[in-house]
């Protein structure tokens, strides 16, 4: 029976589908239109009523029955081997409508390739865009004239032009300048209003040694834009013209804002004296922005932040120190610190500042310090983090300052892990964050709110709702250039694949693909051991043993491990909970490893680690550890071990049942 991995749907041309490489029987135009309309929905449910409205301009009383007939025929076409009276897996019924699940669609792959190519090295981008553009077989949604199809066709056609231009840019960067000129010449002739096409053509000509031709192209573009549209060329086109006239070897336009940045920083250096206290506060604000850039910026900001705090402390002004500490209100969406040592230093500095503040210090200053203590104490046992979070929230609500309250809520979220089963409470925090931040333009905290809800709703098994928050946060990440958002949304997509019943090998591949986003993310607290843990949790959650090559053990690199990790990865902080399962997979005695298992730290992965401990205890017959795991997991009985939003070990109730049967025996 097809699991969707061998089914492809094509809309970049006439609507068609292939099953195992052979073209599927899809029926007539109206039937294909049903499939196309579900593709446009991108996996979301389309109600039967909406489908009827979108496919029949003047629906007859029999339209709904006809729709059901079409859906049944489409299911036979794309799942020809599905046994009679078994549920469909690809074109599913969901509530009042239908949705496509677990299938490959050329348009979806095309969009992902174009989006991803923006941040890839030229050679990688060029290969991805070549493959993406090769998928086009003609006009998208050919033969469909319904308004939704016309709109989607226009959108995809515009995206295809972006792909053509990004591929040309990659080829220019790779030195293929002469080869790219003819194609770009045709491109601007067919699409004369696309400034990026003109810019790339002129750049390719210039780098081919044809300066005069490059200038002629730029002047043609200027004449066309001014003469036909009455607008001057944009800054990138104008900057290239200036660069060519200067014989600039790079002939690449400066990024938007470069001149403003240079002039402003120069003025700041002239006006603000070295060593002034203002510089420390400005530095803290700059570090906040640097951290939000992710990757190397996040790592650099962490290290320099501690230096800025220590410099402030040396001036002996606790209120200045408090402002420097509180200005870095960068929230976290993960409950394990990226650098525990630096976090401890920041907590200590914040505690010292709290003690030294005068009695009349503003509530907002105290709230930010307490929120810092809560955020930097995440993942640590003990009452101080939750206590600081509660007090920060009390003070923040008293101030009426939405920015302070948002930071306090971020601290409360990161410390709301005193026990398992608190997903619903964290969802409430996320909902308040989204509402508050959207109302007051606090983008960073709006992003956090969506991520919190994505995580909490995953634990509650509400996949459609979690998926909507994934879409919302992805849009915010793109709009505000927050690259770390993509890490969480890609992992959520892999989690959803695993949680909604995809075969183990399909879910395994999804996790491995998501792991590529961790490289250079600057988030070792998230990345360390995450892939092997996700693969182990996948197998244990399905009741399968871990699999690993002979001779491999926790914390060591060992080839390609479908039961635990990929080449070069280690188990990181999760080694104690992985070790018993790996020993069992090798036929070794795991009793000692189970006996010495510690309690998992509070955080997003507590449920997963507890159930790994419990299942290992059952396997070796250790009642004491099984009882601990059962007691710890019981409050989460109605949840899914997926509250991290990135991996899952299945419904907690399933594991509790196994533990209960063992303990009753």
N, C-alpha and C positions, 0 to 999 in steps of 0.2 A: 504494500500500500504506500502511496506517495506521502512523504513527510514534508513536501514543499521544496526540498533541496534540488530536485530535478525539474522544477516547474519555473518557467520564465514567461513573463508577460511583457509584450512590446507595444508601446504607444508612440514611439518615435518613428512614425510612419503609419500605415494602416494598423488597426488594432488586431493583434494576434497573440497567440500563446504557443509555447513549445513544452512538451512533456518528454523528458529523456532525449531531447534533441529532435524529436519528431513534432511536426505542427499539429496542434490540437484542433479538434472539431468544435468551433464556437458558434455555428449557426449564422443567422442573418444579421443585417445591420442593427436592428433594434436590440437583439440579444448581445451583440458586441458593445453596443452603447451602454448597456447595464454594467458590463465589466469595466469599461472605460470610466464610467462615473464613480465606481468604487476605487479605481486607481487614483483618481483626482482627490479622493478623501484621504489618501495616504494612511490606510489602516484604521481610520476612525469609522465609527458606525454611521451609516446613512439610513435613515428611517425609510420604511417602505413607502410612506406617504410622500416623502421628498423625492424618492426615485421616480415615482409615478409623475409627480409634477415636472421633474426635470427631463423626462423622456417622452411624455405625451403632451403636446401643446394644448390639446382639448381632450382630456382623458375620458374614455367611455366607462360605463359601469363595470366592464370586464377587465379594466386595465390592471387592477391589483392581482387578479387571477393570472393574467398573462405574465405579469412580473414574476410571480412564483414559478410559473412554468419555465421562464427564461433562466431563473436562478438554478432550478433543478437541472436544466440542460447544461448550463455552464459548469456546474459541479461535475457532471458526468464527463465533460470535456477535459477539465484540468485534473480530475482525480479518477481516471478511467478504471483503476484497479480497486477502488474503495468498495468493500463488501456492502451489500444491500443493508439498509436500516442501521448503518453505523454513522455517527456524527461526521459531518464534513470538517476537515481540518484547515482548508485553505480559504474557501468562501463560506464564512460561518454566519449562522444566525445569532445575533446578539441583541436581546431585548426586542425592541420594536423594529429592528432593521437588520442590515447585513454589513459585513466588513470583510476585507481581504487580510489574511494573516499568513505570515511565514512563507511568503513567495518573493521571488526576485522580480523587480520591475525595472525595465531599462531606464525610464525617466527618473526614478528614484536614485539609481546608481549614477546616472549622469549628473544630477544635482550634487550629490555627495562628492563626486570627483572634481567638479568645478570649484566647489567651496573649499575642498581640501587643498587644491593646487595652489591656492593663494599663499599658503605658508610653507610650501615644500621647496626643497632645493630645485634648481632649474631642470636637472636631468630627470628627477622623479616626477616633477610637475609635467614635463613634456610627455613622458611615457603615459601618465595617467590621463592626460587630455587627449592624446592620440587614441587611446582605447575608448574614451568617452565619446569622442566625435565619430569614431567608426561605428558606434551603435545606431547612428541615425540612418534610417532606411527611406526617408522621404519626409513629407510634411507631417508633423506630429498630429495625432488624432485625425488622420486623413479621412475625409468622407463624413465627418460629424459636424453638423452646423448648429447644434444647440448652443445657447449662450455660454454655458459653463465650459463647453469644449472649445469654443472660440477664444474665450479668455485664457484658458490654460495653454492653448496653442500659441497665443501671442506671448505669454510669459516664457514658455520654453524656447521660443524663437529668439527672444531677447537674451536669454541665458546662453543660447548657442553662440551668439555673437560675442559674448563675454569670453566663452571658452576659446573661440578662434583667436581672440586678442591675447588671452593669457598664454596660449600655446606659442603664439608668435613672440611674445615677450621672453618666454623661456628659451626659445630657439636663438633669439638674439643674444641672450646671456651666455649661451653655449657656443657662440661664435658662428652660428649658421646664418650670418647676415645676408649674404648674397642670395642664398636659397629662399629666404623668406620674403624678399622684395616682391616677386611677381604675385604671390598670393595676397599680400597686403594691398598691392595696387588694385587688384580686382575687388578686394573687400571695401576699400573706400569709394570705389566707383559705384558699387551696389548700395552702400550705406554711407552716404556723404555727410550725414549729420553726426557721425560718431567721432568725436575728437580723439579718442584713444587710438582709433585706427590710423588717423593722420599722424599722430605723434609717433607711433611705432614705425610707420613707413619712413618717416623722416629720420628717425634714429637709425634704422637699418641702413638707409642710404649713406648717412654720415659715417657710420662705422665701416662701410664698404669703401670708404675713401672718396665718396661722391658728395662733397660738401655743397657744391652748387646745386645739384639735384635736390639735396635735402632742404636747402633754403627755398627752392622753387616750390616744393611740396608744402612747406609751412606757409608760404605766401598764398598759394592756391587755397589752402584751408582758411586762412584769414579772410581772403576775399569772399569766399563762399559764405562764411558765417556772418560777416558784416553785411554783405550785399543781399543775401537771401533772408537772414533771420534778424539782422540788426543787432547782433551781439558780438562782443569782442571774444577772442579765443580765451579759454580758461587758463588758470595759472600754470598747469603742467605743460601745455602747448607753448605758452609764452616763454616759460623758463627754458624749454628746449631750444627755442629760436635764439635766445640770448646766449646759451651755451655754445651753439654751433657758430655764432658770430664771433665768440671769444676763442674759437678753436679749442674748446674744452675737451680733453681726451676722453673723459667719461661721458660727456654730453648727456648726463642724467639730471633731471630736474631735482631741486631740493624738495624734501618732504614739506607738506604744508605746515607752516608755523615755524620752520627752522630759523628764518630771519628774526621773527618776533622773539623766539627763545634766546638767540644769541644776543640781541640788543638788550633784552630785559635783564639777563644775567650779568651782562657787562655793567649796566646801570646799577644793579644791586651791589656789585662788588665795589663800585666807585662811592656809592652813597652810604651804605651800611658798614660801619667800621668793623674790622676784624676783631673777633673776641666779644662782640656785642651780644647781649642776651637774645636780642631779636633773631640773631642767626641760628641759635639753638632751636627756637620754636619753628622757624622757617624750615630748618633741616628736618625736624620731625614730620612736618607736613609733606615735604618732598619725599621722605622715606615711605610715607603712607602711599603716595602715588606710585612709587617705584615697586612696592610690594604688590599692588594690584595688577602690575604688568605681568606677574608670574615669572616662572623660569628662573633665570639668573638674577633678575631683578628682585624676586622674592627672597632668594638666599642672601643677596647683598644687603637688602633692607633689614633682614633679621640681625645680621652681625653689626651693622652700623647703628641700629637702633639702641643696642646696649651701650655702645660707645657714647652716643648722644646723651643717654640718661646719666651715665657716670660723669660726663662733663658738666651736666646741669647740677648734679649733686655737689660737685666741687665748689660751686659758687655759693653754697650755703643758703639757698633760697628755696624752701620746700614748696612754695606755690609755683615757682618757675619749674621745678622738677616735676610737680604734679601736672602742669600743662604740657610739658614735653612728653611725659608718659602717656597722658590721655589723648594727645593729638593723633597718636597712632591707633585709631579705632578701627583696625582691620579685623573683621570677624573671621571666624573659622567655621568650615562646614564639616570638619573631621575631628574626631575626639581623641586622636593621638597627636601629640606635639611633634613638629618637625625637628625641633632641637630641644630636648628636655633640659639640658644645661642652661641654655640661654633663657628658657622659660622660667626656670627657677630663679635666675638672677633678676629677671623683671618682676617676678612676684615679690622677691625680697625688697627690691627698690620701691615698689608700690606700697608695701607694708611700712617701710621706713617713712615714706612721704605722708602716709595717712597718720602716723604717730606724730610727726613734726608739724602738721598743718595747724594753724591757729583755730581757735574755736569758731571764729566768725567766717571761716573759709566758705565759699559758695557751695551749695549742695551739688551743683553740677560738677565741680572739681572733684569732690569726694566720690560722686557716683561713677565718674570715669575711672578713678583709681580702683574702686571696688570691682567695676566691670573688668578691668585689666587683670586683677587677681583671679576672677572667675574664669576668664578666657584662657589665661596662661596656666591655670591649674587643671585644665581639662584632662580627663583620662586618669586622674590620680584619685586614689581612695581617700577618705577622710571628709570631715564636715566643712573645712574652710572654704572650698570652692563654692558649694551650694549656699553657704551662709553669706558670702560676699555677693553672690548673684542676687539673693533675695533683698539684701540691704541696698544694693545698687538700684534695683528696680523701684524700691520704695522712694528713695531720694529722687530718682529720675522722674517718676510720676509727679512728685511734688514740684519739680522745676517747671514742668510744662514744656520742656525743650524736646522736640521730637528726635533730634539727633542723639541726645544723651539717652533717651528712652530706648531707641533702637539698639544702641551699643549695650545697654543693660539687658535687653531681651536676648541679644546674642550670647551674653554670658550665661543667662539663665538656661538657654537651650543647651549649651555645652556642658552644663552641670546637671542636667535633668536625666541622670542615668544611675540614680541610687540603687535601682533594682531593675529587673527586666519588666517588660510589659507596659512601658510608659509612652508608647508611640502616640496614643491619642492626645496626651497632654502636650507632647512636642508639636503635634500638628496644630494645636491651638496657638502655640507660640509662633509657629510659622505663619499662620493666618493673620495674626496681629501684625507681624513684621511686614508682610506683603501690603496690608491695608495702610499701615502707618507710613511705610517708605514710599509707596506709590503716591500717596496724598501729598507728601512733602518733598518729593524729588530726591530721595536718598537712594540712589541707584544701587550702591554696594549692598545695602541692607535689603533692598527689594530682591536682589539676586539671592542673598542668603535665605530670605523667607521662602522663595520658591524651592530652593534646594532642601530646606528643612521639611517642607510639605512633601516633596518628592520622596524623601527618605521615610517619613512617617507613614505616608499612604502606601508605600511598598510594604512596610511591616504589617499594615492592616489589610493587605491583599487587594487594595483598590487600584488596579492597574491602569484603568482608563483615566481616572483622576490624576494619578501620578504622572501618566504620560502627558496630560495637558500642562502640568507644571514643568515638565521637561521641555516642552515646546516653548513655553513662555520664557523660561530662563535662557534657553538657547538664543532666542531672539534678542533678549537683553544683552547677552554676552557679545553677540555680533555687533549690535548697535553701539555699545560702549567700549568695545575692544577689550574684553576681559577673557583672555585665552584659556584661563583655568576652568571656565565653565564647561568647555568642550570635554574636558577630562571626565567630569561627573556625568554629563549627558550620554557620552559614549559608553561608559560603564553601566549606566542605567539601562541602555538599550540591550546590552549583553545580559544583564540581570533579568530583564523582562523576557528575553528569549529563553533563558533557563527556567524561569518561574512559570511560564505558561506552557510547559510541556514539550519543548523541542527535544529531539533526541540528544543523548549525551554528547555525541561527536559534534553536533551542530552548536550546542551551547558551549562546548569546549573551544571551538574555533572563534565564537563570538567573544569569549573572555580574552583569548589570546590577541585578537584584533584590537580590543579595547586597551590592552596593556601597552600598545604602542604609544598611547597618549601620555604615559607616565615618564617617558624619556625626556629629560630636560624640563620637567614640570616644576622643579623646585620644591616638591612636596614629599620628602622622604618619609614623613610620618604616615602618609597614605600609601606610597609606592612600595615600601619595604615589605616584602613577603606577600603582597596582595594577590598577585597572579597564582602562585602555588596554593594559597589558601582558598581562593575561589574555585579552583579545579578540584581540590580535595572536598570542599563543602558540597560541590555539585554531585560528586559520586556518593558521599556518605548520605546526602539528602535523598538520593534515589535508592538507598539500601545496597549500594555496591561497595566493594572493597577498594582501598587505594591501590594504585598501580605504580610501580617504580622499577627502574632497572636494578639488577642485582648489584650490591655493593654501595648503593647510594644511601645516604642517611641525612637526617635533618641538619640543615645548616651547611650542606656541601653542595657544590655544583655537580650535576650529573646528567649529561645528555638531555634528551627531550623526554619529559616525564608526564604522560597524560593523566596520571592520578594526582600529581601534585605541583609540578613546576616546569618551567621552560628552561632551556639551557642557560646556565650562568646565574639563574635566580637562586636566592636562598629563602629560608622560611622566616628570617628576621625574628620579630618578637613572637611569632606564632609557633615557633619550634616545639615548645612543650606540649601543645595540644595536637600537633601533627605527629610527633614521635611515636605514640602508641599505634596509630593507624599504619604507619610505615613499617614498624616492626611486625605487626600482624600480617601485612602484605608479603613480607619476606619469610613468614613462618617462624619468626623468632618470638621469644617470650616477652610480652609487653606488660606483664603485671607490675613490675617495678616502676616502669614509666608512668603507668596509670596511678599508682599509689602516691607518687610524688607530684602529681599535677597540682598547680596552684589555682586559686580562684581567679577567673579572668578579670582583668581590670574593667572598671565601669566605662561604658562607651558603646559605640554603634555596633561593635562586633561581639558584644557579651553573649547574646543568645546563641550565635553561631559557635563560639568557643565552648560554651557550656554544653551544647548538645554533642559537640565532638568529644568532650570529656565523658558525657553520659553514655554515648554509644560505645566508646572504648571500654568503659567500665563494664558494660553488659557483656562485651566480647570476652573479657578476662575473668568475669565473675566477681567483680569488686563491688560489694553492696554499699560500702561506705561512700565511695565516690559517686555511685549511682544515686544514692539518697541525696547527696549534696546537689547533684545536677537536677534531680527531679524537683527539689524544693526551690532551687533558683529559677527554674524555667516555668514553674506553675503559674506565676502571675502573667506570663506571656502566652498562656494556652490558646488564646483566640487569635494570636498573631502568626505571621510568617517570619521565619528567621531571615529577614531581608531588610531590616531597618537601616542598614548602611546605605541602601540605595545603589549598591554596586555589586553585591553578590548575594546568593541565597543558599540555604541548606534545606529549604522546604518548610511546610507548615510545622510549627512547634508541637501541635497536638499529636502529630504522627510519632514524633520522638518520645513524647510523654507517654504515649500508649505502650511503646516498646519498654520504656523504663518501668512503667507500672506493672506490666506482665512479669518482668524479671524480678522485681521486688516482691511480688505476690507469690513467686514460686518457692 
